[in-house]
Every structure is written in C-alpha cells, then in structure tokens.
Amino acid sequence: MGATLALPLLAGLIAVALFFDFLNGLHDAANTVAVIAITIYPGNAARNCSVRRPYDEGRTPKPTTSRSY
C-alpha cells in the first residue's frame, strides 16, 4: 500500500473510532441517568431536591424568555 493511501485511511479510521467512542459515552451517560431515575423512591427524590435546591440557586441559569400570563 502506498503512502498516499495509507495516511488518509489511517486518519479516517481514527476519526471513526473517536466518533464511536463519543457516541458510546453518550449512551453510557443516558443509561446512568435512567438507572437513577428508575430506582429512586419519590420521597427520596423530593427530599434530595428540597435539600439541594437552595445551594443550586446561585448556579442555575436564569430563563431567557419572559413569561407573562
């Protein structure tokens, strides 16, 4: 195989491998969130939210749209 074909082929294979690794990471993150969402009891979720909410208040982004009803 000549050098003119080997370098683009190697670059293409590396790009495909990196893209696959990125998508695999997204799926792993989604599976982790799904397991937590399914296994947590509603009471524990409410307590966790009520305890953490005051500390997260300064770090959460504000809404970008104004709502007037």
C-alpha positions, 0 to 999 in steps of 0.5 A: 500500500502506498503512502498516499493511501495509507495516511488518509485511511489511517486518519479516517479510521481514527476519526471513526473510532473517536466518533464511536467512542463519543457516541458510546459515552453518550449512551453510557451517560443516558443509561446512568441517568435512567438507572437513577431515575428508575430506582429512586423512591419519590420521597427520596427524590423530593427530599434530595431536591428540597435539600439541594435546591437552595445551594443550586440557586446561585448556579442555575441559569436564569430563563431567557424568555419572559413569561407573562400570563 
